[in-house]
Amino acid sequence: MLSQLRDLDLQLLRLFVCVVECGGFSAAQGELGIGQSTISTQMAKLETRLGYRLCERGKAGFRLTPKGEQVLAATRRLFAAIEQFKGEAQGMADKLLGELRIGLSEALDAQVLEQVAAAIGRFRQRNQAVQIELLSAMPAELERRLLQDQLHLAIGYFAGQQHTLDYQPLFSEQQRLYCAKAHPLFDVAQPSQAQLDTCDGVLHPYRFISAAEPFQPTSSSARSEQVEGCLSFILSGAHIGYLPRHIAAPWQARGLLKALGPEELAFTVQFHLAQHRGRAPSEAQLALVEDIHAAFSAPDATEHRPRS
């Protein structure tokens, strides 16, 4: 009985199909390029492997047994499945597969989102069938998810202190010190350092950002992790604080916010593309990283190019 299917069995089955399609042993000689006795011997081997006769041959001519009819149909289905597998396997040779989970910092500039979209567009033009998931979170949460293999890549402003993560500079974001229309300094053209020191400033929990801020408030009763929270505190008129320029711009255009002090009080936050050092990246991940860097280094991405 046929308990395992070997290469020899496939060869014998192909011979069997050829004999049937040619209408007998004699007629199959030219197609197979072997003698009738050899064909007969090979057919006998196949019947021995199966444990039953497939055909009747003799003076009455060639005809299939009922089991031979069923084996013929099953063999044709088998060969069709093999051809389908070969086609699919060949198609996967150059195809990117799998899934990618990407984390993004919250409240990104519209231009940055356009560049992320351009990177995804580049990636989708590749030969791929990859499921991509995007999520937004705070930098610490993005790093945590990277460390726990819940993300493959993340774009954000990170402390860079996780030695198991690889950080690649991607773009920078400008931040300035602001107050709202209801704040006493709103109508002061050039507030002095002494006047700034009397203000209640908004604190950030990320020490690596707070340490870079040129203005350090001497007192604070406001604290927020999210940019939206900082904006709300500042708009209240009771606090001053730092905001990304793209977040403040629409409020400034409406006359509700004002940048305080000279440009020296502004500072730059570096954003990175982060991934786990200890995890071998898939072909899809390598390709998307390449497309992200290409999108952020494009000529129309000058404002957000990585700093040297």
ZADO-1210 file (C-alpha; in nm, 4 decimals, padded with zeros to 6 digits):
<atoms>
<atom x="00.0000" y="00.0000" z="00.0000" code="MET" pos="1"/>
<atom x="00.1083" y="00.3605" z="-00.0669" code="LEU" pos="2"/>
<atom x="00.1808" y="00.5054" z="00.2790" code="SER" pos="3"/>
<atom x="00.4266" y="00.7732" z="00.1640" code="GLN" pos="4"/>
<atom x="00.4464" y="00.9652" z="-00.1619" code="LEU" pos="5"/>
<atom x="00.7987" y="00.9726" z="-00.3044" code="ARG" pos="6"/>
<atom x="00.9544" y="01.1282" z="-00.6121" code="ASP" pos="7"/>
<atom x="00.9496" y="00.7874" z="-00.7798" code="LEU" pos="8"/>
<atom x="00.5758" y="00.7630" z="-00.7182" code="ASP" pos="9"/>
<atom x="00.5211" y="01.0977" z="-00.8889" code="LEU" pos="10"/>
<atom x="00.7222" y="00.9784" z="-01.1876" code="GLN" pos="11"/>
<atom x="00.5144" y="00.6588" z="-01.2068" code="LEU" pos="12"/>
<atom x="00.1911" y="00.8566" z="-01.1801" code="LEU" pos="13"/>
<atom x="00.2994" y="01.0868" z="-01.4635" code="ARG" pos="14"/>
<atom x="00.3712" y="00.7799" z="-01.6747" code="LEU" pos="15"/>
<atom x="00.0269" y="00.6434" z="-01.5862" code="PHE" pos="16"/>
<atom x="-00.1471" y="00.9649" z="-01.6976" code="VAL" pos="17"/>
<atom x="00.0516" y="00.9691" z="-02.0213" code="CYS" pos="18"/>
<atom x="-00.0442" y="00.6081" z="-02.0983" code="VAL" pos="19"/>
<atom x="-00.4107" y="00.6852" z="-02.0387" code="VAL" pos="20"/>
<atom x="-00.4042" y="00.9998" z="-02.2510" code="GLU" pos="21"/>
<atom x="-00.2245" y="00.8143" z="-02.5348" code="CYS" pos="22"/>
<atom x="-00.4723" y="00.5251" z="-02.5165" code="GLY" pos="23"/>
<atom x="-00.2369" y="00.2407" z="-02.4241" code="GLY" pos="24"/>
<atom x="00.1173" y="00.1189" z="-02.3783" code="PHE" pos="25"/>
<atom x="00.2045" y="00.0948" z="-02.7447" code="SER" pos="26"/>
<atom x="00.0795" y="00.4397" z="-02.8308" code="ALA" pos="27"/>
<atom x="00.2655" y="00.5927" z="-02.5312" code="ALA" pos="28"/>
<atom x="00.6081" y="00.4701" z="-02.6455" code="GLN" pos="29"/>
<atom x="00.6720" y="00.7692" z="-02.8706" code="GLY" pos="30"/>
<atom x="00.5480" y="01.0196" z="-02.6122" code="GLU" pos="31"/>
<atom x="00.7540" y="00.8726" z="-02.3284" code="LEU" pos="32"/>
<atom x="01.0593" y="00.7776" z="-02.5331" code="GLY" pos="33"/>
<atom x="01.0826" y="00.4281" z="-02.3794" code="ILE" pos="34"/>
<atom x="00.9881" y="00.0795" z="-02.4938" code="GLY" pos="35"/>
<atom x="00.6588" y="-00.0951" z="-02.4304" code="GLN" pos="36"/>
<atom x="00.8196" y="-00.3515" z="-02.1982" code="SER" pos="37"/>
<atom x="00.9647" y="-00.0741" z="-01.9835" code="THR" pos="38"/>
<atom x="00.6260" y="00.0986" z="-01.9676" code="ILE" pos="39"/>
<atom x="00.4666" y="-00.2300" z="-01.8622" code="SER" pos="40"/>
<atom x="00.7312" y="-00.2784" z="-01.5921" code="THR" pos="41"/>
<atom x="00.6788" y="00.0764" z="-01.4603" code="GLN" pos="42"/>
<atom x="00.3009" y="00.0341" z="-01.4519" code="MET" pos="43"/>
<atom x="00.3425" y="-00.2903" z="-01.2607" code="ALA" pos="44"/>
<atom x="00.5590" y="-00.1055" z="-01.0044" code="LYS" pos="45"/>
<atom x="00.2882" y="00.1575" z="-00.9580" code="LEU" pos="46"/>
<atom x="00.0167" y="-00.1060" z="-00.9136" code="GLU" pos="47"/>
<atom x="00.2368" y="-00.2850" z="-00.6600" code="THR" pos="48"/>
<atom x="00.2854" y="00.0406" z="-00.4696" code="ARG" pos="49"/>
<atom x="-00.0901" y="00.1063" z="-00.4694" code="LEU" pos="50"/>
<atom x="-00.1943" y="-00.2508" z="-00.4021" code="GLY" pos="51"/>
<atom x="-00.4454" y="-00.2878" z="-00.6850" code="TYR" pos="52"/>
<atom x="-00.4728" y="-00.2970" z="-01.0644" code="ARG" pos="53"/>
<atom x="-00.5209" y="00.0263" z="-01.2536" code="LEU" pos="54"/>
<atom x="-00.5878" y="-00.1061" z="-01.6028" code="CYS" pos="55"/>
<atom x="-00.6578" y="-00.4108" z="-01.8124" code="GLU" pos="56"/>
<atom x="-00.4279" y="-00.4694" z="-02.1064" code="ARG" pos="57"/>
<atom x="-00.4291" y="-00.7557" z="-02.3546" code="GLY" pos="58"/>
<atom x="-00.6046" y="-00.8741" z="-02.6691" code="LYS" pos="59"/>
<atom x="-00.9191" y="-00.6927" z="-02.5662" code="ALA" pos="60"/>
<atom x="-00.7241" y="-00.3651" z="-02.5639" code="GLY" pos="61"/>
<atom x="-00.6417" y="-00.1080" z="-02.2957" code="PHE" pos="62"/>
<atom x="-00.9022" y="00.0043" z="-02.0446" code="ARG" pos="63"/>
<atom x="-00.9000" y="00.1421" z="-01.6898" code="LEU" pos="64"/>
<atom x="-01.0403" y="-00.0438" z="-01.3936" code="THR" pos="65"/>
<atom x="-01.2906" y="00.1418" z="-01.1715" code="PRO" pos="66"/>
<atom x="-01.0100" y="00.2086" z="-00.9243" code="LYS" pos="67"/>
<atom x="-00.7907" y="00.3206" z="-01.2124" code="GLY" pos="68"/>
<atom x="-01.0554" y="00.5793" z="-01.3081" code="GLU" pos="69"/>
<atom x="-01.0520" y="00.7174" z="-00.9547" code="GLN" pos="70"/>
<atom x="-00.6723" y="00.7194" z="-00.9361" code="VAL" pos="71"/>
<atom x="-00.6593" y="00.9049" z="-01.2687" code="LEU" pos="72"/>
<atom x="-00.8931" y="01.1772" z="-01.1390" code="ALA" pos="73"/>
<atom x="-00.7032" y="01.2032" z="-00.8082" code="ALA" pos="74"/>
<atom x="-00.3690" y="01.2191" z="-00.9924" code="THR" pos="75"/>
<atom x="-00.4857" y="01.5025" z="-01.2143" code="ARG" pos="76"/>
<atom x="-00.5998" y="01.6950" z="-00.9056" code="ARG" pos="77"/>
<atom x="-00.2609" y="01.6253" z="-00.7438" code="LEU" pos="78"/>
<atom x="-00.0646" y="01.7554" z="-01.0420" code="PHE" pos="79"/>
<atom x="-00.2886" y="02.0626" z="-01.0663" code="ALA" pos="80"/>
<atom x="-00.2230" y="02.1348" z="-00.6972" code="ALA" pos="81"/>
<atom x="00.1522" y="02.0912" z="-00.7510" code="ILE" pos="82"/>
<atom x="00.1472" y="02.3390" z="-01.0382" code="GLU" pos="83"/>
<atom x="-00.0512" y="02.5850" z="-00.8290" code="GLN" pos="84"/>
<atom x="00.1984" y="02.5472" z="-00.5430" code="PHE" pos="85"/>
<atom x="00.4909" y="02.6033" z="-00.7793" code="LYS" pos="86"/>
<atom x="00.3290" y="02.9191" z="-00.9108" code="GLY" pos="87"/>
<atom x="00.2533" y="03.0537" z="-00.5639" code="GLU" pos="88"/>
<atom x="00.5977" y="02.9608" z="-00.4290" code="ALA" pos="89"/>
<atom x="00.7669" y="03.1331" z="-00.7223" code="GLN" pos="90"/>
<atom x="00.5482" y="03.4383" z="-00.6728" code="GLY" pos="91"/>
<atom x="00.6527" y="03.4595" z="-00.3065" code="MET" pos="92"/>
<atom x="01.0242" y="03.4549" z="-00.3896" code="ALA" pos="93"/>
<atom x="01.0346" y="03.8324" z="-00.4474" code="ASP" pos="94"/>
<atom x="00.7260" y="03.9261" z="-00.2479" code="LYS" pos="95"/>
<atom x="00.7260" y="04.0997" z="00.0905" code="LEU" pos="96"/>
<atom x="00.4889" y="03.9301" z="00.3328" code="LEU" pos="97"/>
<atom x="00.3846" y="03.9496" z="00.6982" code="GLY" pos="98"/>
<atom x="00.2742" y="04.2401" z="00.9146" code="GLU" pos="99"/>
<atom x="00.4290" y="04.5624" z="01.0429" code="LEU" pos="100"/>
<atom x="00.3181" y="04.7585" z="01.3508" code="ARG" pos="101"/>
<atom x="00.4356" y="05.1199" z="01.3502" code="ILE" pos="102"/>
<atom x="00.4106" y="05.3661" z="01.6378" code="GLY" pos="103"/>
<atom x="00.3923" y="05.7437" z="01.5883" code="LEU" pos="104"/>
<atom x="00.4272" y="06.0250" z="01.8393" code="SER" pos="105"/>
<atom x="00.1117" y="06.2231" z="01.8964" code="GLU" pos="106"/>
<atom x="00.0433" y="06.5682" z="01.7479" code="ALA" pos="107"/>
<atom x="00.2913" y="06.5424" z="01.4589" code="LEU" pos="108"/>
<atom x="00.3201" y="06.8241" z="01.2082" code="ASP" pos="109"/>
<atom x="00.1038" y="06.7856" z="00.8973" code="ALA" pos="110"/>
<atom x="00.4168" y="06.7832" z="00.6806" code="GLN" pos="111"/>
<atom x="00.5612" y="06.4981" z="00.8850" code="VAL" pos="112"/>
<atom x="00.2393" y="06.3009" z="00.8403" code="LEU" pos="113"/>
<atom x="00.2624" y="06.3655" z="00.4655" code="GLU" pos="114"/>
<atom x="00.6143" y="06.2229" z="00.4669" code="GLN" pos="115"/>
<atom x="00.4999" y="05.9162" z="00.6603" code="VAL" pos="116"/>
<atom x="00.2228" y="05.8769" z="00.4046" code="ALA" pos="117"/>
<atom x="00.4771" y="05.9118" z="00.1222" code="ALA" pos="118"/>
<atom x="00.6863" y="05.6351" z="00.2785" code="ALA" pos="119"/>
<atom x="00.3842" y="05.4068" z="00.2954" code="ILE" pos="120"/>
<atom x="00.3028" y="05.4950" z="-00.0659" code="GLY" pos="121"/>
<atom x="00.6554" y="05.3977" z="-00.1722" code="ARG" pos="122"/>
<atom x="00.6255" y="05.0724" z="00.0182" code="PHE" pos="123"/>
<atom x="00.2889" y="04.9872" z="-00.1378" code="ARG" pos="124"/>
<atom x="00.4454" y="05.0176" z="-00.4825" code="GLN" pos="125"/>
<atom x="00.6691" y="04.7222" z="-00.3996" code="ARG" pos="126"/>
<atom x="00.5737" y="04.3603" z="-00.4650" code="ASN" pos="127"/>
<atom x="00.4138" y="04.3084" z="-00.1243" code="GLN" pos="128"/>
<atom x="00.1125" y="04.1838" z="00.0654" code="ALA" pos="129"/>
<atom x="00.1903" y="04.3260" z="00.4097" code="VAL" pos="130"/>
<atom x="-00.0611" y="04.4185" z="00.6780" code="GLN" pos="131"/>
<atom x="00.0416" y="04.7539" z="00.8310" code="ILE" pos="132"/>
<atom x="-00.0924" y="04.8861" z="01.1609" code="GLU" pos="133"/>
<atom x="-00.0367" y="05.2451" z="01.2782" code="LEU" pos="134"/>
<atom x="-00.0918" y="05.3703" z="01.6326" code="LEU" pos="135"/>
<atom x="-00.0175" y="05.6926" z="01.8192" code="SER" pos="136"/>
<atom x="00.1211" y="05.7084" z="02.1712" code="ALA" pos="137"/>
<atom x="00.3553" y="05.9013" z="02.3982" code="MET" pos="138"/>
<atom x="00.7312" y="05.8398" z="02.3534" code="PRO" pos="139"/>
<atom x="00.7685" y="05.6325" z="02.6709" code="ALA" pos="140"/>
<atom x="00.4792" y="05.4107" z="02.5634" code="GLU" pos="141"/>
<atom x="00.6302" y="05.3689" z="02.2167" code="LEU" pos="142"/>
<atom x="00.9622" y="05.2601" z="02.3685" code="GLU" pos="143"/>
<atom x="00.7865" y="05.0179" z="02.6010" code="ARG" pos="144"/>
<atom x="00.5996" y="04.8599" z="02.3116" code="ARG" pos="145"/>
<atom x="00.9218" y="04.8296" z="02.1104" code="LEU" pos="146"/>
<atom x="01.0939" y="04.6546" z="02.4001" code="LEU" pos="147"/>
<atom x="00.8010" y="04.4148" z="02.4389" code="GLN" pos="148"/>
<atom x="00.7889" y="04.3349" z="02.0635" code="ASP" pos="149"/>
<atom x="00.4478" y="04.4980" z="02.0283" code="GLN" pos="150"/>
<atom x="00.5897" y="04.7360" z="01.7659" code="LEU" pos="151"/>
<atom x="00.8379" y="04.6882" z="01.4855" code="HIS" pos="152"/>
<atom x="00.9182" y="05.0587" z="01.4349" code="LEU" pos="153"/>
<atom x="00.8416" y="05.3852" z="01.6110" code="ALA" pos="154"/>
<atom x="00.8827" y="05.7520" z="01.5190" code="ILE" pos="155"/>
<atom x="00.9126" y="05.9884" z="01.8140" code="GLY" pos="156"/>
<atom x="01.1300" y="06.2057" z="02.0379" code="TYR" pos="157"/>
<atom x="01.3128" y="05.9601" z="02.2612" code="PHE" pos="158"/>
<atom x="01.5639" y="05.9906" z="02.5427" code="ALA" pos="159"/>
<atom x="01.7914" y="05.7456" z="02.3613" code="GLY" pos="160"/>
<atom x="01.8722" y="05.5681" z="02.6857" code="GLN" pos="161"/>
<atom x="01.7360" y="05.2245" z="02.5936" code="GLN" pos="162"/>
<atom x="02.0515" y="05.0427" z="02.4851" code="HIS" pos="163"/>
<atom x="01.8516" y="04.7612" z="02.3268" code="THR" pos="164"/>
<atom x="01.6908" y="05.0078" z="02.0844" code="LEU" pos="165"/>
<atom x="01.8473" y="05.1564" z="01.7736" code="ASP" pos="166"/>
<atom x="01.7725" y="05.5260" z="01.7189" code="TYR" pos="167"/>
<atom x="01.8180" y="05.6799" z="01.3724" code="GLN" pos="168"/>
<atom x="01.7768" y="06.0612" z="01.3365" code="PRO" pos="169"/>
<atom x="01.4822" y="06.1428" z="01.1143" code="LEU" pos="170"/>
<atom x="01.3775" y="06.5077" z="01.1516" code="PHE" pos="171"/>
<atom x="01.3746" y="06.7918" z="01.4034" code="SER" pos="172"/>
<atom x="01.0931" y="06.9985" z="01.5510" code="GLU" pos="173"/>
<atom x="01.1210" y="07.3594" z="01.6663" code="GLN" pos="174"/>
<atom x="00.9706" y="07.4662" z="01.9979" code="GLN" pos="175"/>
<atom x="00.9148" y="07.8156" z="02.1327" code="ARG" pos="176"/>
<atom x="00.7969" y="07.9683" z="02.4558" code="LEU" pos="177"/>
<atom x="00.4371" y="08.1000" z="02.4436" code="TYR" pos="178"/>
<atom x="00.1765" y="08.2841" z="02.6479" code="CYS" pos="179"/>
<atom x="-00.1910" y="08.3448" z="02.5797" code="ALA" pos="180"/>
<atom x="-00.3845" y="08.6651" z="02.5220" code="LYS" pos="181"/>
<atom x="-00.5101" y="08.6653" z="02.8802" code="ALA" pos="182"/>
<atom x="-00.1553" y="08.6455" z="03.0240" code="HIS" pos="183"/>
<atom x="00.0043" y="08.9663" z="03.1660" code="PRO" pos="184"/>
<atom x="00.3072" y="08.9316" z="02.9338" code="LEU" pos="185"/>
<atom x="00.1002" y="08.9179" z="02.6139" code="PHE" pos="186"/>
<atom x="00.1266" y="09.2940" z="02.5589" code="ASP" pos="187"/>
<atom x="00.4890" y="09.3196" z="02.6726" code="VAL" pos="188"/>
<atom x="00.7109" y="09.3594" z="02.3645" code="ALA" pos="189"/>
<atom x="01.0294" y="09.2136" z="02.5120" code="GLN" pos="190"/>
<atom x="00.9741" y="09.0659" z="02.8586" code="PRO" pos="191"/>
<atom x="01.2820" y="09.0614" z="03.0779" code="SER" pos="192"/>
<atom x="01.4253" y="08.7499" z="03.2373" code="GLN" pos="193"/>
<atom x="01.2984" y="08.8769" z="03.5727" code="ALA" pos="194"/>
<atom x="00.9443" y="08.9033" z="03.4338" code="GLN" pos="195"/>
<atom x="00.9658" y="08.5498" z="03.2895" code="LEU" pos="196"/>
<atom x="01.0917" y="08.4147" z="03.6201" code="ASP" pos="197"/>
<atom x="00.7764" y="08.5322" z="03.7943" code="THR" pos="198"/>
<atom x="00.5566" y="08.3253" z="03.5605" code="CYS" pos="199"/>
<atom x="00.4001" y="07.9890" z="03.6362" code="ASP" pos="200"/>
<atom x="00.5440" y="07.7550" z="03.3737" code="GLY" pos="201"/>
<atom x="00.4149" y="07.4235" z="03.2402" code="VAL" pos="202"/>
<atom x="00.6371" y="07.1278" z="03.3271" code="LEU" pos="203"/>
<atom x="00.7010" y="06.8263" z="03.1051" code="HIS" pos="204"/>
<atom x="00.7636" y="06.4857" z="03.2635" code="PRO" pos="205"/>
<atom x="01.0350" y="06.4086" z="03.0057" code="TYR" pos="206"/>
<atom x="01.3522" y="06.5299" z="03.1706" code="ARG" pos="207"/>
<atom x="01.5577" y="06.5021" z="02.8519" code="PHE" pos="208"/>
<atom x="01.3282" y="06.7625" z="02.6916" code="ILE" pos="209"/>
<atom x="01.2931" y="06.9827" z="02.9984" code="SER" pos="210"/>
<atom x="01.6714" y="06.9959" z="03.0357" code="ALA" pos="211"/>
<atom x="01.7009" y="07.1325" z="02.6824" code="ALA" pos="212"/>
<atom x="01.4511" y="07.4121" z="02.7407" code="GLU" pos="213"/>
<atom x="01.6368" y="07.7465" z="02.7634" code="PRO" pos="214"/>
<atom x="01.3693" y="07.8820" z="02.9954" code="PHE" pos="215"/>
<atom x="01.3431" y="07.6944" z="03.3231" code="GLN" pos="216"/>
<atom x="01.0450" y="07.8079" z="03.5336" code="PRO" pos="217"/>
<atom x="01.1190" y="07.8823" z="03.8958" code="THR" pos="218"/>
<atom x="00.7639" y="07.7846" z="03.9908" code="SER" pos="219"/>
<atom x="00.5041" y="07.5584" z="03.8366" code="SER" pos="220"/>
<atom x="00.1598" y="07.4324" z="03.9257" code="SER" pos="221"/>
<atom x="00.0932" y="07.2786" z="03.5838" code="ALA" pos="222"/>
<atom x="00.2190" y="06.9503" z="03.4435" code="ARG" pos="223"/>
<atom x="00.1235" y="06.7602" z="03.1285" code="SER" pos="224"/>
<atom x="00.2630" y="06.4765" z="02.9171" code="GLU" pos="225"/>
<atom x="00.0560" y="06.5622" z="02.6100" code="GLN" pos="226"/>
<atom x="00.0998" y="06.8643" z="02.3853" code="VAL" pos="227"/>
<atom x="-00.2757" y="06.9232" z="02.4018" code="GLU" pos="228"/>
<atom x="-00.2534" y="06.9509" z="02.7799" code="GLY" pos="229"/>
<atom x="00.0303" y="07.2021" z="02.7593" code="CYS" pos="230"/>
<atom x="-00.1675" y="07.4037" z="02.5053" code="LEU" pos="231"/>
<atom x="-00.4723" y="07.4092" z="02.7343" code="SER" pos="232"/>
<atom x="-00.2665" y="07.5338" z="03.0290" code="PHE" pos="233"/>
<atom x="-00.1116" y="07.8090" z="02.8180" code="ILE" pos="234"/>
<atom x="-00.4439" y="07.9147" z="02.6620" code="LEU" pos="235"/>
<atom x="-00.5860" y="07.9552" z="03.0127" code="SER" pos="236"/>
<atom x="-00.3724" y="08.2675" z="03.0507" code="GLY" pos="237"/>
<atom x="-00.2387" y="08.1452" z="03.3847" code="ALA" pos="238"/>
<atom x="00.0752" y="07.9753" z="03.2538" code="HIS" pos="239"/>
<atom x="00.3540" y="08.0069" z="02.9981" code="ILE" pos="240"/>
<atom x="00.5183" y="07.7107" z="02.8317" code="GLY" pos="241"/>
<atom x="00.6805" y="07.5516" z="02.5318" code="TYR" pos="242"/>
<atom x="00.4880" y="07.4296" z="02.2284" code="LEU" pos="243"/>
<atom x="00.5908" y="07.2991" z="01.8852" code="PRO" pos="244"/>
<atom x="00.5625" y="07.5825" z="01.6374" code="ARG" pos="245"/>
<atom x="00.3166" y="07.3927" z="01.4182" code="HIS" pos="246"/>
<atom x="00.0842" y="07.3435" z="01.7172" code="ILE" pos="247"/>
<atom x="00.0962" y="07.7113" z="01.8175" code="ALA" pos="248"/>
<atom x="00.0713" y="07.8514" z="01.4618" code="ALA" pos="249"/>
<atom x="-00.3096" y="07.8427" z="01.4139" code="PRO" pos="250"/>
<atom x="-00.3701" y="07.9893" z="01.7612" code="TRP" pos="251"/>
<atom x="-00.1068" y="08.2539" z="01.6998" code="GLN" pos="252"/>
<atom x="-00.2716" y="08.3420" z="01.3671" code="ALA" pos="253"/>
<atom x="-00.5989" y="08.4021" z="01.5542" code="ARG" pos="254"/>
<atom x="-00.4209" y="08.6341" z="01.7976" code="GLY" pos="255"/>
<atom x="-00.4712" y="08.3989" z="02.0930" code="LEU" pos="256"/>
<atom x="-00.1044" y="08.3041" z="02.1448" code="LEU" pos="257"/>
<atom x="00.2215" y="08.4981" z="02.1362" code="LYS" pos="258"/>
<atom x="00.5828" y="08.3783" z="02.1248" code="ALA" pos="259"/>
<atom x="00.7771" y="08.5147" z="02.4207" code="LEU" pos="260"/>
<atom x="01.1323" y="08.6422" z="02.4204" code="GLY" pos="261"/>
<atom x="01.4006" y="08.6206" z="02.1524" code="PRO" pos="262"/>
<atom x="01.4836" y="08.3229" z="01.9302" code="GLU" pos="263"/>
<atom x="01.7443" y="08.2214" z="02.1883" code="GLU" pos="264"/>
<atom x="01.4575" y="08.0910" z="02.4015" code="LEU" pos="265"/>
<atom x="01.3595" y="07.8479" z="02.1251" code="ALA" pos="266"/>
<atom x="01.5046" y="07.4968" z="02.1101" code="PHE" pos="267"/>
<atom x="01.4999" y="07.1932" z="01.8844" code="THR" pos="268"/>
<atom x="01.3664" y="06.8452" z="01.9576" code="VAL" pos="269"/>
<atom x="01.5203" y="06.5637" z="01.7538" code="GLN" pos="270"/>
<atom x="01.2868" y="06.2901" z="01.6345" code="PHE" pos="271"/>
<atom x="01.4168" y="05.9403" z="01.5627" code="HIS" pos="272"/>
<atom x="01.3127" y="05.6209" z="01.3916" code="LEU" pos="273"/>
<atom x="01.3548" y="05.3522" z="01.6582" code="ALA" pos="274"/>
<atom x="01.3640" y="04.9741" z="01.6346" code="GLN" pos="275"/>
<atom x="01.4824" y="04.6823" z="01.8495" code="HIS" pos="276"/>
<atom x="01.8509" y="04.5960" z="01.8111" code="ARG" pos="277"/>
<atom x="01.8108" y="04.2355" z="01.9194" code="GLY" pos="278"/>
<atom x="01.5351" y="04.1368" z="01.6760" code="ARG" pos="279"/>
<atom x="01.6300" y="04.0386" z="01.3229" code="ALA" pos="280"/>
<atom x="01.4178" y="04.2646" z="01.0978" code="PRO" pos="281"/>
<atom x="01.2038" y="04.1047" z="00.8312" code="SER" pos="282"/>
<atom x="01.2503" y="04.1881" z="00.4647" code="GLU" pos="283"/>
<atom x="00.9342" y="04.3971" z="00.4883" code="ALA" pos="284"/>
<atom x="01.0682" y="04.5945" z="00.7840" code="GLN" pos="285"/>
<atom x="01.3997" y="04.6622" z="00.6090" code="LEU" pos="286"/>
<atom x="01.2132" y="04.7807" z="00.3010" code="ALA" pos="287"/>
<atom x="00.9860" y="05.0151" z="00.4982" code="LEU" pos="288"/>
<atom x="01.2833" y="05.1629" z="00.6871" code="VAL" pos="289"/>
<atom x="01.4446" y="05.2342" z="00.3505" code="GLU" pos="290"/>
<atom x="01.1252" y="05.3985" z="00.2258" code="ASP" pos="291"/>
<atom x="01.0888" y="05.6099" z="00.5409" code="ILE" pos="292"/>
<atom x="01.4414" y="05.7480" z="00.5079" code="HIS" pos="293"/>
<atom x="01.3837" y="05.8132" z="00.1383" code="ALA" pos="294"/>
<atom x="01.0620" y="06.0046" z="00.2125" code="ALA" pos="295"/>
<atom x="01.2245" y="06.2187" z="00.4820" code="PHE" pos="296"/>
<atom x="01.5276" y="06.3001" z="00.2681" code="SER" pos="297"/>
<atom x="01.3246" y="06.4004" z="-00.0383" code="ALA" pos="298"/>
<atom x="01.3864" y="06.7535" z="-00.1758" code="PRO" pos="299"/>
<atom x="01.0465" y="06.8760" z="-00.0532" code="ASP" pos="300"/>
<atom x="01.1231" y="06.7632" z="00.3030" code="ALA" pos="301"/>
<atom x="01.3860" y="07.0293" z="00.3780" code="THR" pos="302"/>
<atom x="01.2277" y="07.1563" z="00.6985" code="GLU" pos="303"/>
<atom x="01.2336" y="06.8143" z="00.8573" code="HIS" pos="304"/>
<atom x="01.5618" y="06.6710" z="00.7342" code="ARG" pos="305"/>
<atom x="01.7834" y="06.5049" z="00.9995" code="PRO" pos="306"/>
<atom x="02.0455" y="06.7364" z="01.1384" code="ARG" pos="307"/>
<atom x="02.4095" y="06.6417" z="01.0887" code="SER" pos="308"/>
</atoms>
